Amino acid sequence: MASFYAASAAAAATSTATTRLLPSAANRLTLSSSISLKSLRFSPVISHLYVRKKTTLGRISSERLSYATVTSPISAASIPEQLKSARENIKELLKTTYCHPILVRLGWHDAGTYNKNIEEWPKRGGANGSLRFEIELKHAANAGLVNALKLLQPIKEKYSGVTYADLFQLASATAVEEAGGPKIPMKYGRVDVSEPEQCPEEGRLPDAGPPSPATHLREVFYRMGLNDKEIVVLSGAHTLGRSRPERSGWGKPETKYTKEGPGAPGGQSWTVQWLKFDNSYFKDIKERRDADLLVLPTDAVLFEDPSFKEYAEKYAADQDAFFKDYAEAHAKLSNLGAKFEPPEGFSLDDSSP
């Protein structure tokens, strides 16, 4: 769950460069079931996966964004042809904004609230589109994700026959694939929650610097029904993105790899090519030869805990193995807690739903 532990740092993306993710929230968020963001001051963001913000969300009000409430139609279920068209729009968005990391994080944080011990939908959390509501956006771990909503809202308005839950997961998988990652075996048909009262309580997402990193990761991810292998392989998505200390509390203000951007310069990345999806994360965490590359406590523990280390060593040595296992784990994560219509879901690569 790369994108979880830390409300990873965001870098405003401009129209020049290559990929990673985090924060900038608002004084007042007035988000209903759908957010019209045409009136917002827009600065695309590339931040990363799991660096939970240390400060409280109240502090994030410094950017003073303003939000307009809108009543966009909410689709009961997604229309396959509209989802396919939305995917093409997302690919174009990625080419111009380099927002791959924040889109990955958006999908992960919507799905990552799942609790396998709760059967009832939507109380169990998971991929249900609840992250579009103000109450959940204000969770500290979701700092900055309003920027991802701003990026995707025009696509949602264009394709009313697409649910937010599907759009978030489609954007996340497409971002990984377009950054050079594996093809993810996704299915769609997720149903949206309809009101903010259906959002999960705060505290279900990981932290970046807990006192006992291995224990914390297991507590969070086991609750989702994921295992040690999946914890490690999903951590590999940290190969995308960078962290900004002024927003997440982690990382350097800039490094030799980030001072020129792409996008707004600054922040600290986990890897040298932080817009490319590969197995560099595992190699760089293992070697730790470069002080300009970020290593969080939840990163370092992957090579310290005996069970985690087995998989981390494997992925550092074998990118094909990493891609295979990552694709499976990402698809599993994207389905957590979701209610599908039709119940079996559908694939965009099938001729029919």
C-alpha positions in Angstrom: 0.0 0.0 0.0 2.6 2.3 -0.9 0.4 5.3 -0.9 -0.9 4.8 2.5 1.6 5.2 5.3 2.3 8.7 4.6 0.2 11.4 3.4 3.0 11.6 0.9 4.2 14.9 -0.4 2.9 16.7 -3.4 4.6 18.6 -6.1 2.6 20.9 -8.3 2.9 19.5 -11.8 3.4 21.7 -14.8 3.5 20.8 -18.4 7.1 19.6 -18.5 8.4 16.2 -17.4 7.9 12.7 -16.1 6.0 11.1 -12.3 5.1 10.9 -7.8 2.4 12.6 -4.6 0.7 15.0 -1.5 -1.0 17.8 0.5 -2.8 21.1 0.3 -6.3 21.3 1.7 -8.6 24.1 2.3 -10.0 26.5 4.7 -13.5 25.4 3.8 -14.4 22.4 1.8 -18.0 22.3 0.7 -18.0 19.0 -1.1 -21.3 17.2 -1.7 -21.7 13.9 -3.5 -19.9 15.6 -6.4 -17.5 18.5 -6.4 -17.5 21.1 -9.1 -14.0 22.5 -9.1 -14.1 24.8 -12.0 -14.0 27.8 -9.7 -10.9 26.4 -7.9 -7.4 27.8 -8.2 -5.9 24.8 -9.9 -2.3 23.6 -9.4 -1.9 19.9 -10.4 -0.1 17.9 -7.8 2.2 14.9 -7.9 2.7 13.6 -4.4 3.2 10.2 -3.0 1.8 7.2 -1.6 2.2 6.7 2.0 3.4 9.5 4.1 0.8 10.4 6.6 0.8 14.1 7.4 2.2 14.7 10.9 0.3 17.9 11.4 -3.5 18.1 12.0 -5.6 18.9 9.0 -6.5 22.2 10.5 -3.1 23.4 9.6 -3.7 22.6 5.9 -6.0 25.6 5.6 -3.0 27.7 4.7 -3.6 27.4 0.9 -7.0 29.0 1.2 -8.7 27.2 -1.7 -12.3 27.8 -2.3 -14.8 25.1 -3.3 -18.1 25.3 -5.0 -20.8 22.8 -4.3 -22.6 21.1 -7.2 -25.2 18.5 -7.8 -23.6 16.4 -10.4 -25.6 13.3 -11.2 -24.5 10.2 -9.3 -24.5 7.0 -11.4 -26.1 3.9 -9.9 -23.6 1.8 -11.8 -20.9 2.4 -14.4 -21.5 2.1 -18.1 -18.5 0.2 -19.7 -18.2 2.3 -22.8 -18.1 5.5 -20.7 -15.4 3.9 -18.5 -13.4 3.1 -21.6 -13.6 6.7 -22.8 -12.8 8.0 -19.3 -9.6 5.9 -19.3 -8.5 7.6 -22.5 -9.1 11.0 -20.9 -7.1 9.9 -17.9 -4.2 9.0 -20.1 -4.3 12.4 -21.7 -4.4 14.0 -18.3 -1.3 12.1 -17.2 0.6 13.3 -20.3 0.0 17.0 -19.4 0.0 17.0 -15.6 2.3 14.1 -14.6 -0.1 13.4 -11.7 0.5 9.6 -11.7 1.4 9.4 -7.9 -1.5 11.3 -6.6 -4.0 9.3 -8.7 -2.5 6.1 -7.3 -2.8 7.4 -3.8 -6.4 8.5 -4.4 -7.5 5.0 -5.4 -5.5 3.4 -2.5 -6.9 5.7 0.1 -10.5 5.1 -1.0 -10.0 1.3 -0.9 -7.7 1.2 2.1 -10.3 1.9 4.8 -11.7 -1.6 4.4 -12.2 -3.6 7.6 -12.6 -7.4 6.9 -14.2 -7.8 10.3 -17.2 -5.7 9.3 -19.6 -7.4 6.9 -22.1 -4.7 6.3 -21.7 -2.4 3.3 -20.7 0.5 3.4 -19.7 0.3 7.1 -16.9 -2.0 6.2 -15.2 0.8 4.2 -13.3 0.1 1.0 -13.6 1.2 -2.6 -17.0 2.9 -2.5 -16.2 6.5 -3.6 -16.6 7.9 0.0 -13.4 9.8 -0.3 -15.2 12.5 -2.4 -16.9 13.8 0.8 -15.5 16.6 2.9 -15.6 14.6 6.1 -13.2 12.0 4.8 -11.1 14.3 2.8 -10.4 16.1 6.1 -8.8 13.0 7.6 -5.1 13.8 8.2 -3.9 10.9 6.0 -5.8 12.3 3.1 -4.2 15.7 3.1 -3.9 17.0 -0.5 -6.1 14.5 -2.1 -8.6 17.3 -2.9 -6.1 18.0 -5.7 -6.7 14.6 -7.2 -10.5 15.3 -7.1 -9.9 18.6 -8.9 -8.0 16.7 -11.6 -10.7 14.0 -12.1 -13.8 16.1 -11.7 -14.0 17.3 -15.3 -13.9 13.7 -16.4 -16.6 12.7 -13.9 -18.8 15.5 -15.2 -18.2 14.5 -18.8 -19.1 10.8 -18.1 -22.1 10.8 -15.8 -22.4 7.1 -16.3 -19.3 6.4 -14.2 -19.3 6.0 -10.5 -16.7 7.8 -8.3 -15.6 4.5 -6.9 -14.8 3.1 -10.4 -13.2 6.4 -11.5 -10.8 6.5 -8.5 -9.7 2.9 -9.1 -9.5 3.3 -12.9 -7.3 6.4 -12.5 -5.0 4.6 -10.0 -4.5 1.5 -12.2 -4.1 3.6 -15.4 -1.5 5.8 -13.6 0.7 2.7 -12.7 0.4 1.3 -16.2 1.2 4.6 -18.0 4.3 5.1 -15.7 5.7 1.9 -17.1 4.2 -0.5 -14.6 2.4 -3.8 -15.2 -1.0 -4.3 -16.7 -3.4 -4.6 -13.7 -6.3 -7.2 -14.0 -9.0 -4.7 -12.9 -12.7 -5.3 -12.7 -15.4 -2.6 -12.5 -18.9 -2.0 -11.5 -18.4 -0.5 -8.1 -21.3 1.2 -6.4 -20.9 4.6 -4.7 -22.0 5.5 -1.3 -24.6 8.3 -1.4 -24.0 10.5 1.6 -21.2 11.6 3.9 -22.7 9.8 6.9 -21.5 6.6 5.1 -17.8 7.6 5.3 -15.6 5.5 7.6 -14.1 6.9 10.8 -10.7 8.4 10.7 -7.7 6.2 11.6 -7.9 3.3 9.2 -4.9 4.3 7.0 -1.2 3.7 7.8 1.3 6.1 9.3 4.8 6.6 8.0 6.7 6.8 11.2 5.1 4.6 13.9 7.1 3.5 16.9 7.0 -0.1 15.8 6.8 0.0 11.9 6.4 -3.8 11.3 3.7 -4.2 13.9 1.8 -1.1 12.7 1.9 -2.2 9.1 0.6 -5.6 10.0 -2.2 -4.2 12.2 -3.4 -2.0 9.3 -3.0 -4.3 6.4 -4.1 -7.5 8.1 -7.3 -5.6 9.0 -7.8 -5.2 5.2 -7.2 -8.9 4.7 -3.7 -8.5 3.2 -0.6 -10.5 4.1 3.1 -9.8 4.4 3.8 -10.4 0.7 1.2 -7.9 -0.3 2.4 -5.3 2.2 5.9 -5.5 0.7 4.9 -5.6 -2.9 2.5 -2.7 -2.6 5.2 -0.7 -0.8 7.1 -0.9 -4.1 4.7 1.7 -5.6 6.8 4.2 -3.7 9.0 4.0 -6.7 6.7 6.9 -7.8 6.6 10.3 -6.2 8.3 12.6 -3.7 7.6 13.9 -0.3 7.6 17.6 0.7 8.4 18.4 4.4 6.3 21.5 4.5 3.3 19.4 3.6 3.9 15.9 5.0 6.5 16.5 7.6 8.9 14.1 5.9 11.8 14.5 3.5 14.1 17.3 2.4 13.0 20.6 0.8 14.8 19.6 -2.4 17.5 17.2 -3.7 19.6 16.9 -6.8 16.8 14.7 -8.3 13.9 17.1 -7.6 15.3 20.7 -7.8 14.5 20.9 -11.5 11.0 19.2 -11.2 9.3 17.9 -13.3 6.4 19.9 -12.2 7.1 22.3 -9.3 10.7 21.7 -8.1 11.5 20.4 -4.7 10.7 17.6 -2.3 12.6 14.3 -1.7 11.9 11.2 -3.8 12.4 7.6 -2.9 14.1 6.8 -6.3 16.1 8.7 -8.8 13.6 8.4 -11.7 10.5 9.1 -9.5 8.1 9.2 -12.4 9.0 5.7 -13.6 7.4 2.5 -12.2 10.0 -0.2 -11.8 11.7 -2.0 -8.9 14.2 0.8 -8.1 12.5 1.4 -4.8 13.6 -2.0 -3.4 17.1 -1.6 -4.8 17.6 1.9 -3.4 16.1 1.1 0.0 18.4 -2.0 0.2 21.6 -0.1 -0.8 20.9 3.2 1.0 23.9 4.7 -0.7 22.3 8.1 -1.5 21.3 10.6 1.2 19.2 12.4 -1.4 16.8 9.4 -1.5 14.0 9.1 1.1 13.8 6.2 3.5 10.9 6.2 5.9 10.7 3.9 9.0 8.1 1.9 7.1 10.5 1.6 4.2 13.5 0.5 6.2 11.6 -2.2 8.0 11.0 -4.1 4.8 14.7 -5.1 4.9 14.8 -5.5 8.7 11.8 -7.7 9.5 12.6 -11.3 8.5 9.3 -12.0 6.8 9.2 -8.7 4.9 12.9 -9.1 4.0 12.3 -12.3 2.1 10.0 -10.5 -0.4 11.9 -7.3 -0.5 15.1 -9.1 -1.5 13.2 -11.0 -4.1 11.7 -7.8 -5.7 15.1 -6.0 -5.6 16.6 -8.8 -7.6 13.7 -9.6 -10.0 11.6 -6.9 -11.5 9.4 -9.4 -13.4 8.5 -11.1 -10.1 7.7 -7.6 -8.6 5.5 -6.7 -11.6 3.6 -10.0 -11.4 2.9 -9.8 -7.7 2.2 -6.1 -7.7 -0.5 -6.4 -10.4 -2.3 -9.0 -8.4 -2.0 -7.1 -5.1 -3.1 -3.8 -6.7 -6.2 -5.5 -8.2 -7.0 -7.1 -4.9 -6.7 -3.8 -3.0 -8.9 -2.0 -5.5 -11.7 -4.5 -4.9 -11.6 -4.3 -1.1 -15.0 -3.6 0.5 -16.6 -2.8 -2.9 -20.2 -3.7 -3.9 -20.4 -4.5 -7.6 -23.2 -4.1 -10.1 -23.4 -6.5 -11.7 -22.3 -8.6 -8.7 -19.5 -10.3 -10.6 -18.2 -7.0 -12.0 -16.9 -6.5 -15.5 -13.6 -6.0 -17.3 -12.9 -3.2 -19.8 -11.0 -5.7 -21.8 -14.0 -7.9 -22.3 -16.2 -7.5 -25.3 -19.2 -7.2 -23.0 -19.9 -6.7 -19.3 
